[in-house]
Amino acid sequence: MPVVTIVLVFLLSVVVTAFVARLLPFKVPLPLLQIAAGALLSAAGFDVEFDPHLFLLLFIPPLLFLDGWRIPKGAFFRDWKPILALAIGLVFFTVLGMGWFIEWLVPAMPLAVAFALAAILSPTDPVAVGAMTANAPLPPRVMHILEGESLLNDATGLVCFTFAVGAAMTGAFSPTVASLSFLKVAGGGALAGVAVAALIGRLNRWLVRRTGEEPGTQILVSLLVPFAAYLAAEHVHVSGILAAAVAGIAMHYGELSGRPLAATRMQRTAVWNTVQTALNGIIFVLLGEQLPAMVRRLPEAASASGTGNDVTHLVGYVVVITLMLGALRFAWVWISIRLTMFRAAIRGEPVEAPRTRLLAVIATAGVRGAITLAGILTLPLALPDGSPFPARDVAVFIAMGVILLSLLIASIGLPLLTRGLEAQLPEPGRRDTEAHARMAAAESALRRLDRVLAEPLLDVQAEAARAEAAVTVRDVYQRHIDYGDLSGEPAEDVQRVAEAERRLRLVALDAERDTLYRLRRAQVIDDEVHQKLVHQIDLMEAGLKAAR
């Protein structure tokens, strides 16, 4: 089947399932509908040959780059300890615990293969986590920690997976070599992401200063950066996935000093939202399309598992392993929090223990997805001596079953567990920083208006129109300062006054935006406040320019 046809059918499936999810009288998580759509396509004869390496290249870098770009950096770096505890500590804990458990549970699976399966099951998926929490809003800090974890744990899990597969292929494993290689792969991936983002950002700003900024070109540049970071990292044999995520974080900081035009930001946001919707949807449709083939291989997998042809044993393995993954995740979070409380108590600091329900939310949100699917399908078909790779079909079935079951548990469990949690309250201090940012931006706008009005115009009528418009604009910003009143910006009947007001408003908005970027660079406000206020200014500027 032509590739163009496959892409178009998948995109159509994404659109149809999005409308179906809104039309249904009851809530069904969109990923589950998309998986069902993929299964229907396969049952109808739509067959796609899944290439895991191509999948990792086309789908994962842009999504991780976007997550890295948009994740609130203040929250990310403030909570770096719990994020790393989940992204690295929990992955190693899961690989060790689940590796031994799977080897005991599935008699036909060698220990190295069990560790490989545990490793590829250890990372949570940012796409799946975001999709499952869309209808189950979490407390902001919990959401930030989950986003940070899923952003970084892919590299840890894939490195562990690579070493486990290598041990299964060669029969040799060295913890020292594995640890050094992990540091090289992870650290090299992060450095590659920063280097690529910095190089492209610097070159792009140099060209923009000399040629001017064209939004379409800038959007294409942003779309190419994650692939450049991924391919550059893979070329030097470090983590391309981590490079793409770190490149997104680095691009965010690069733009604080060399910000693009409002038109570029708004158009780019719309394009990236579309790309994100399309790629997320295609991932789940593709997962569903693989289901019938997995079901057809069930008898072979059951036979290879050492349980005869009893398929129910395989299904039982999936259920038990999924529950065990959740139990290990809950235990790790509980132990980490207790240790944190113990250290705080030693220092004499007051600390409040989180509710058990919140720990259950974090455990339930550990959804597996695209990384697990792509990784498990890269298992070799044969060993170096030509014999079949042991228990490959069993590992593939278990991995895909865990993906589906974790999605199902999260789609049902998260709305129940999060009911009543105070998810919409802002984080401490955010209201104060937002009010301060609004005040500083309005004061900066008034100062720049005064400088512009101090410059005389040759045209007397234009001077009079500008003076009259200035009264209106100054009144709006003074209300912002005095009352925080953001409503009511009266229109003028006289065209000349309206045009003068429009130009002064654009000048004032530019001053507001400059101040917001200055406050963000000085870390007076966090990313969420900065992005919210800049987006509001961009919308007002776009409206004023459209009215020209």
C-alpha positions as CSV (number, residue, x, y, z in Angstrom):
1,M,0.0,0.0,0.0
2,P,1.4,3.4,-0.9
3,V,2.9,5.4,2.0
4,V,0.8,8.5,1.0
5,T,-2.4,6.4,1.3
6,I,-1.4,5.1,4.7
7,V,-0.6,8.6,6.1
8,L,-3.9,10.0,4.7
9,V,-6.0,7.2,6.2
10,F,-4.3,7.6,9.6
11,L,-4.9,11.3,9.6
12,L,-8.5,10.8,8.6
13,S,-8.8,8.3,11.5
14,V,-7.4,10.9,13.9
15,V,-10.0,13.5,12.7
16,V,-12.9,11.0,12.9
17,T,-12.1,9.7,16.4
18,A,-11.7,13.3,17.6
19,F,-15.3,14.1,16.5
20,V,-16.6,10.8,17.8
21,A,-15.1,11.4,21.2
22,R,-17.0,14.7,21.4
23,L,-20.2,13.3,20.0
24,L,-20.5,10.4,22.4
25,P,-22.9,11.0,25.3
26,F,-20.4,9.5,27.7
27,K,-16.7,10.2,28.1
28,V,-14.3,7.8,26.4
29,P,-10.6,8.7,26.4
30,L,-9.5,9.7,22.9
31,P,-6.5,7.3,22.9
32,L,-8.7,4.3,23.4
33,L,-11.0,5.3,20.5
34,Q,-7.9,5.8,18.3
35,I,-6.6,2.3,19.3
36,A,-10.1,0.9,18.4
37,A,-10.0,2.7,15.1
38,G,-6.6,1.2,14.3
39,A,-7.9,-2.3,15.1
40,L,-10.9,-1.8,12.8
41,L,-8.5,-0.6,10.0
42,S,-6.4,-3.8,10.4
43,A,-9.5,-6.0,10.5
44,A,-10.7,-4.3,7.2
45,G,-7.4,-5.4,5.5
46,F,-5.3,-2.3,6.2
47,D,-1.9,-3.7,6.8
48,V,1.1,-1.5,7.8
49,E,4.6,-2.9,8.2
50,F,5.9,-1.4,11.4
51,D,9.5,-0.1,11.3
52,P,10.6,0.7,14.9
53,H,13.6,2.7,13.9
54,L,11.7,4.8,11.4
55,F,9.0,5.2,14.0
56,L,11.5,6.5,16.6
57,L,12.9,9.0,14.1
58,L,9.6,10.4,12.8
59,F,7.4,10.5,15.9
60,I,9.3,10.7,19.1
61,P,11.8,13.6,18.6
62,P,9.2,16.3,17.7
63,L,6.9,15.2,20.5
64,L,9.7,15.2,23.1
65,F,11.1,18.4,21.7
66,L,7.7,20.1,22.1
67,D,7.3,18.7,25.7
68,G,10.7,20.1,26.5
69,W,9.9,23.4,24.9
70,R,6.6,23.9,26.7
71,I,7.2,22.3,30.1
72,P,7.3,25.1,32.8
73,K,11.1,25.4,33.4
74,G,10.7,27.0,36.8
75,A,8.7,24.0,38.1
76,F,11.0,21.6,36.2
77,F,14.2,22.9,37.9
78,R,12.5,23.5,41.2
79,D,11.4,19.8,41.4
80,W,14.5,18.3,39.8
81,K,15.1,16.0,42.7
82,P,11.7,14.1,42.6
83,I,11.9,14.2,38.8
84,L,15.3,12.5,38.7
85,A,14.2,10.1,41.4
86,L,11.4,8.9,39.1
87,A,13.3,9.3,35.8
88,I,16.4,7.5,36.9
89,G,16.0,5.9,40.3
90,L,12.5,4.4,39.6
91,V,13.7,3.1,36.2
92,F,16.6,1.2,37.8
93,F,14.4,0.0,40.6
94,T,11.8,-1.2,38.1
95,V,14.4,-3.0,35.9
96,L,15.9,-4.9,38.8
97,G,12.6,-5.7,40.6
98,M,10.6,-6.5,37.5
99,G,13.5,-8.4,35.8
100,W,13.7,-10.9,38.6
101,F,10.0,-11.1,39.0
102,I,9.3,-11.7,35.2
103,E,12.1,-14.4,35.1
104,W,10.3,-16.1,38.0
105,L,6.8,-15.6,36.6
106,V,7.5,-16.8,33.0
107,P,9.6,-20.0,33.2
108,A,10.5,-20.0,29.5
109,M,12.0,-16.5,29.5
110,P,15.8,-16.2,30.2
111,L,16.9,-13.7,32.8
112,A,18.5,-11.4,30.2
113,V,15.3,-11.3,28.2
114,A,13.3,-10.7,31.3
115,F,15.5,-7.7,32.2
116,A,15.2,-6.4,28.6
117,L,11.4,-6.6,28.9
118,A,11.5,-4.9,32.3
119,A,13.7,-2.1,30.9
120,I,11.4,-1.3,28.0
121,L,8.4,-1.4,30.4
122,S,10.1,1.0,32.8
123,P,9.7,4.4,31.0
124,T,6.3,6.1,31.1
125,D,5.2,7.8,27.9
126,P,4.7,11.6,27.7
127,V,2.1,11.2,24.9
128,A,0.1,8.7,26.9
129,V,0.4,10.5,30.2
130,G,-0.8,13.8,28.6
131,A,-3.7,12.1,26.9
132,M,-4.8,10.2,30.0
133,T,-4.7,13.3,32.2
134,A,-6.5,15.6,29.8
135,N,-9.9,14.7,31.3
136,A,-8.5,14.2,34.8
137,P,-6.8,17.5,35.9
138,L,-4.0,16.9,38.4
139,P,-2.6,19.3,40.9
140,P,-0.1,21.5,39.0
141,R,3.0,20.3,40.9
142,V,2.1,16.7,40.4
143,M,1.5,17.3,36.7
144,H,4.9,19.0,36.3
145,I,6.7,16.2,38.0
146,L,5.0,13.6,35.8
147,E,5.8,15.6,32.7
148,G,9.5,15.9,33.7
149,E,9.7,12.2,34.5
150,S,8.3,11.1,31.2
151,L,10.6,13.6,29.4
152,L,13.8,12.0,30.8
153,N,13.1,8.4,31.7
154,D,13.0,7.3,28.0
155,A,16.8,7.5,27.7
156,T,17.3,5.6,31.0
157,G,14.9,2.8,30.0
158,L,16.3,2.5,26.5
159,V,19.9,2.3,27.7
160,C,19.0,-0.4,30.2
161,F,17.1,-2.2,27.4
162,T,20.1,-2.0,25.1
163,F,22.4,-3.6,27.6
164,A,20.0,-6.3,28.5
165,V,19.5,-7.2,24.8
166,G,23.3,-7.2,24.4
167,A,23.6,-9.6,27.4
168,A,21.0,-11.9,25.9
169,M,22.9,-11.9,22.5
170,T,26.4,-12.4,23.9
171,G,25.8,-13.9,27.4
172,A,28.1,-11.3,28.9
173,F,27.4,-8.3,31.1
174,S,29.6,-5.9,33.0
175,P,27.9,-3.5,35.5
176,T,30.9,-1.2,35.4
177,V,30.9,-0.9,31.6
178,A,27.1,-0.5,31.7
179,S,27.3,2.4,34.2
180,L,30.0,4.2,32.3
181,S,28.1,3.7,29.1
182,F,24.9,5.1,30.6
183,L,26.7,8.2,31.7
184,K,28.2,8.6,28.3
185,V,24.9,8.0,26.4
186,A,22.8,10.2,28.7
187,G,25.3,13.0,29.2
188,G,26.3,13.0,25.6
189,G,22.6,13.2,24.5
190,A,22.0,16.2,26.7
191,L,25.2,17.9,25.4
192,A,24.2,17.2,21.8
193,G,20.7,18.7,22.4
194,V,22.1,21.8,23.9
195,A,24.8,22.2,21.2
196,V,22.4,21.7,18.3
197,A,19.8,24.1,19.7
198,A,22.5,26.7,20.5
199,L,24.1,26.4,17.1
200,I,20.9,26.6,15.1
201,G,19.5,29.4,17.4
202,R,22.6,31.5,16.9
203,L,22.8,31.0,13.2
204,N,19.1,31.7,12.8
205,R,19.3,35.0,14.8
206,W,22.3,36.1,12.7
207,L,20.3,35.5,9.5
208,V,17.2,37.1,10.8
209,R,19.1,40.3,11.7
210,R,20.3,40.5,8.1
211,T,17.3,39.4,6.1
212,G,14.3,40.0,8.4
213,E,12.0,37.5,10.0
214,E,9.5,35.5,7.9
215,P,7.1,33.5,10.1
216,G,6.8,30.5,7.7
217,T,10.6,30.0,7.6
218,Q,10.9,30.3,11.3
219,I,8.2,27.7,11.8
220,L,10.1,25.3,9.5
221,V,13.3,25.9,11.4
222,S,11.5,25.0,14.7
223,L,10.1,21.8,13.1
224,L,13.6,20.7,11.9
225,V,15.5,21.3,15.2
226,P,14.3,18.1,16.9
227,F,15.3,15.9,14.0
228,A,18.7,17.6,13.8
229,A,19.3,17.1,17.5
230,Y,18.2,13.4,17.3
231,L,20.2,12.5,14.2
232,A,23.3,14.4,15.5
233,A,23.2,12.5,18.8
234,E,22.6,9.1,17.1
235,H,25.5,9.8,14.7
236,V,27.9,10.0,17.7
237,H,26.1,7.0,19.4
238,V,24.5,8.9,22.3
239,S,20.8,9.3,23.2
240,G,18.9,10.9,20.4
241,I,15.7,10.9,22.4
242,L,17.3,12.8,25.3
243,A,18.9,15.2,22.8
244,A,15.6,16.1,21.3
245,A,14.0,16.8,24.7
246,V,17.0,18.9,25.9
247,A,17.0,20.8,22.6
248,G,13.4,21.8,23.3
249,I,14.4,23.1,26.8
250,A,17.5,24.9,25.3
251,M,15.4,26.5,22.5
252,H,13.1,28.0,25.1
253,Y,16.0,29.7,26.9
254,G,17.5,30.9,23.6
255,E,14.3,32.7,22.7
256,L,14.3,34.6,26.0
257,S,17.2,36.7,24.6
258,G,16.2,36.7,20.9
259,R,12.5,36.6,20.8
260,P,10.6,36.1,17.5
261,L,7.8,38.3,16.2
262,A,4.3,38.0,17.6
263,A,3.1,36.7,14.2
264,T,5.7,34.0,14.3
265,R,4.9,32.9,17.8
266,M,1.2,32.7,17.1
267,Q,1.4,30.9,13.8
268,R,4.1,28.5,15.2
269,T,1.9,27.7,18.2
270,A,-1.0,26.8,15.8
271,V,1.3,24.6,13.6
272,W,2.9,22.8,16.5
273,N,-0.6,22.2,18.1
274,T,-1.6,20.6,14.8
275,V,1.6,18.5,14.6
276,Q,1.1,17.3,18.2
277,T,-2.5,16.3,17.6
278,A,-1.6,14.5,14.4
279,L,1.4,12.6,15.8
280,N,-0.3,11.7,19.0
281,G,-3.3,10.3,17.2
282,I,-1.3,8.4,14.6
283,I,0.7,6.7,17.4
284,F,-2.4,5.3,19.0
285,V,-4.0,4.4,15.7
286,L,-0.8,2.6,14.7
287,L,-0.8,0.7,18.1
288,G,-4.4,-0.4,17.4
289,E,-3.5,-1.5,13.9
290,Q,-0.8,-3.8,15.3
291,L,-3.4,-5.5,17.7
292,P,-4.9,-8.1,15.2
293,A,-1.5,-9.3,14.2
294,M,-0.6,-9.7,17.9
295,V,-3.8,-11.7,18.5
296,R,-3.0,-14.0,15.6
297,R,0.4,-14.8,17.1
298,L,-1.1,-15.6,20.5
299,P,-0.9,-19.4,20.0
300,E,2.8,-19.3,19.1
301,A,3.5,-16.9,22.0
302,A,1.6,-19.2,24.4
303,S,3.6,-22.2,23.1
304,A,6.9,-20.4,23.5
305,S,6.0,-19.3,27.1
306,G,6.2,-22.9,28.4
307,T,2.5,-23.1,29.2
308,G,1.4,-25.2,26.3
309,N,-1.3,-23.5,24.2
310,D,-3.1,-21.9,27.1
311,V,-3.6,-18.3,26.0
312,T,-5.2,-17.4,29.4
313,H,-1.8,-17.8,31.0
314,L,-0.4,-15.1,28.7
315,V,-3.3,-12.8,29.6
316,G,-2.7,-13.5,33.2
317,Y,1.0,-12.5,32.8
318,V,-0.1,-9.2,31.4
319,V,-2.4,-8.5,34.2
320,V,0.0,-9.5,37.0
321,I,3.0,-7.6,35.4
322,T,0.9,-4.4,35.0
323,L,-0.3,-4.6,38.6
324,M,3.3,-5.3,39.7
325,L,4.6,-2.2,37.8
326,G,2.0,-0.1,39.6
327,A,2.9,-1.6,43.0
328,L,6.6,-0.9,42.5
329,R,5.9,2.6,41.4
330,F,3.7,3.3,44.4
331,A,6.4,1.8,46.7
332,W,9.1,3.8,45.2
333,V,7.2,7.1,45.6
334,W,6.1,6.2,49.1
335,I,9.7,5.4,50.2
336,S,11.1,8.6,48.5
337,I,8.6,10.8,50.3
338,R,9.3,9.1,53.6
339,L,13.0,9.7,53.2
340,T,12.4,13.3,52.3
341,M,10.2,13.8,55.4
342,F,12.9,12.1,57.5
343,R,15.6,14.4,56.2
344,A,13.4,17.4,56.7
345,A,12.6,16.3,60.3
346,I,16.3,16.0,61.0
347,R,16.8,19.6,59.8
348,G,13.9,20.7,61.9
349,E,11.8,21.8,58.9
350,P,8.0,21.4,58.9
351,V,6.7,19.0,56.3
352,E,3.3,17.7,55.5
353,A,2.8,14.2,54.3
354,P,0.8,13.9,51.0
355,R,-2.4,12.0,51.0
356,T,-2.2,8.3,50.0
357,R,-4.7,9.1,47.2
358,L,-2.2,11.4,45.7
359,L,0.4,8.6,45.7
360,A,-2.1,6.4,44.0
361,V,-2.6,9.0,41.3
362,I,1.1,9.1,40.6
363,A,1.2,5.3,40.4
364,T,-1.8,5.1,38.1
365,A,-0.4,7.8,35.8
366,G,2.6,5.6,34.9
367,V,1.1,4.8,31.5
368,R,3.2,3.0,28.9
369,G,3.1,3.9,25.3
370,A,5.0,4.6,22.1
371,I,8.6,4.1,23.5
372,T,7.6,0.7,24.9
373,L,6.0,-0.3,21.6
374,A,8.9,0.8,19.4
375,G,11.5,-0.6,21.7
376,I,10.1,-4.1,22.1
377,L,9.7,-4.5,18.4
378,T,13.4,-3.9,17.9
379,L,14.2,-7.2,19.7
380,P,16.4,-9.3,17.3
381,L,14.7,-12.2,15.5
382,A,17.8,-14.4,16.0
383,L,20.9,-14.9,18.1
384,P,24.4,-14.7,16.6
385,D,24.4,-18.5,16.1
386,G,21.3,-18.3,14.0
387,S,18.9,-19.8,16.6
388,P,15.6,-17.9,17.3
389,F,15.8,-15.1,19.9
390,P,14.4,-16.8,23.1
391,A,10.8,-15.9,24.1
392,R,10.6,-13.0,21.7
393,D,6.9,-13.4,20.9
394,V,6.1,-13.7,24.6
395,A,8.0,-10.5,25.3
396,V,6.2,-8.6,22.5
397,F,2.8,-9.8,23.5
398,I,3.4,-8.9,27.2
399,A,4.7,-5.4,26.3
400,M,1.8,-4.6,24.0
401,G,-0.7,-6.0,26.6
402,V,0.8,-3.9,29.3
403,I,0.5,-0.8,27.1
404,L,-3.2,-1.4,26.6
405,L,-4.0,-2.4,30.1
406,S,-2.1,0.6,31.6
407,L,-4.1,2.9,29.3
408,L,-7.3,1.3,30.3
409,I,-6.6,1.5,34.0
410,A,-5.5,5.1,33.8
411,S,-8.6,6.1,31.7
412,I,-10.9,4.6,34.4
413,G,-8.8,5.1,37.5
414,L,-7.5,8.7,37.1
415,P,-10.9,10.4,36.9
416,L,-12.0,8.5,40.0
417,L,-8.8,9.2,42.0
418,T,-8.6,12.9,41.0
419,R,-12.2,13.7,41.8
420,G,-12.2,16.4,44.5
421,L,-8.5,17.2,44.3
422,E,-7.8,20.9,44.1
423,A,-6.3,20.8,40.6
424,Q,-7.2,24.3,39.5
425,L,-5.6,26.3,42.3
426,P,-2.4,28.1,41.2
427,E,0.9,27.2,42.8
428,P,2.1,29.3,45.7
429,G,3.2,32.8,44.8
430,R,1.9,32.6,41.3
431,R,-0.9,35.2,41.7
432,D,1.5,37.6,43.3
433,T,4.1,37.3,40.5
434,E,1.4,37.6,37.8
435,A,0.0,40.8,39.4
436,H,3.5,42.2,39.7
437,A,4.2,41.3,36.0
438,R,1.0,43.0,34.9
439,M,1.8,46.1,36.9
440,A,5.4,46.3,35.7
441,A,4.3,45.8,32.0
442,A,1.6,48.6,32.3
443,E,4.1,51.0,33.9
444,S,6.6,50.3,31.2
445,A,3.9,50.9,28.5
446,L,3.1,54.4,30.0
447,R,6.7,55.4,30.1
448,R,7.2,54.5,26.5
449,L,4.0,56.3,25.5
450,D,5.4,59.4,27.2
451,R,8.6,59.2,25.2
452,V,6.7,58.8,21.9
453,L,4.4,61.7,22.7
454,A,7.4,63.9,23.4
455,E,8.5,63.6,19.8
456,P,6.6,66.2,17.7
457,L,4.9,65.4,14.4
458,L,5.0,67.8,11.4
459,D,1.3,67.2,10.6
460,V,-0.8,69.2,13.0
461,Q,-3.9,67.1,12.4
462,A,-1.9,63.9,13.1
463,E,-0.5,65.5,16.2
464,A,-4.0,66.3,17.5
465,A,-5.3,62.8,16.6
466,R,-2.3,61.2,18.4
467,A,-2.9,63.4,21.5
468,E,-6.6,62.5,21.6
469,A,-5.8,58.8,21.2
470,A,-3.1,59.0,23.9
471,V,-5.8,60.0,26.4
472,T,-7.7,56.8,25.7
473,V,-4.6,54.5,25.7
474,R,-3.2,56.1,28.9
475,D,-6.6,55.7,30.5
476,V,-6.6,51.9,29.7
477,Y,-3.2,51.4,31.2
478,Q,-3.9,53.6,34.2
479,R,-6.9,51.4,35.0
480,H,-4.7,48.4,34.7
481,I,-2.4,49.9,37.4
482,D,-5.1,51.3,39.6
483,Y,-7.8,48.6,39.5
484,G,-6.4,45.7,37.5
485,D,-9.4,46.4,35.1
486,L,-8.6,44.7,31.8
487,S,-12.0,45.3,30.3
488,G,-13.4,48.0,28.1
489,E,-11.3,49.6,25.4
490,P,-13.6,52.0,23.7
491,A,-13.6,52.3,19.9
492,E,-13.3,55.8,18.3
493,D,-15.6,57.1,15.7
494,V,-13.0,59.2,13.9
495,Q,-10.8,57.1,11.6
496,R,-7.7,59.3,12.2
497,V,-8.0,59.0,16.0
498,A,-8.5,55.2,15.7
499,E,-5.4,54.8,13.5
500,A,-3.4,56.9,15.9
501,E,-4.7,54.9,18.9
502,R,-3.8,51.6,17.1
503,R,-0.2,52.7,16.5
504,L,0.2,53.9,20.1
505,R,-1.3,50.6,21.4
506,L,1.2,48.7,19.3
507,V,4.0,50.7,20.8
508,A,2.7,50.2,24.3
509,L,2.2,46.4,23.8
510,D,5.8,46.1,22.6
511,A,7.0,47.8,25.8
512,E,4.9,45.4,27.9
513,R,6.4,42.5,26.1
514,D,9.9,43.8,26.5
515,T,9.3,44.0,30.3
516,L,7.8,40.6,30.5
517,Y,10.9,39.1,28.8
518,R,13.2,41.1,31.1
519,L,11.3,39.8,34.2
520,R,11.5,36.2,32.9
521,R,15.2,36.5,32.2
522,A,15.6,37.8,35.8
523,Q,13.5,34.8,37.0
524,V,11.1,37.2,38.7
525,I,8.2,35.4,37.0
526,D,7.9,31.7,35.9
527,D,7.2,30.3,32.5
528,E,3.5,29.9,33.0
529,V,2.9,33.5,33.9
530,H,5.3,34.7,31.2
531,Q,3.7,32.6,28.5
532,K,0.2,33.5,29.5
533,L,0.8,37.3,29.5
534,V,2.9,37.3,26.3
535,H,0.2,35.2,24.6
536,Q,-2.4,37.8,25.6
537,I,-0.3,40.6,24.3
538,D,0.3,38.7,21.0
539,L,-3.5,38.2,20.6
540,M,-4.1,42.0,21.1
541,E,-1.3,42.9,18.7
542,A,-2.6,40.5,16.1
543,G,-6.0,42.0,16.4
544,L,-4.7,45.6,16.1
545,K,-2.6,44.6,13.0
546,A,-5.5,42.8,11.4
547,A,-7.6,46.0,11.8
548,R,-5.1,48.0,9.7
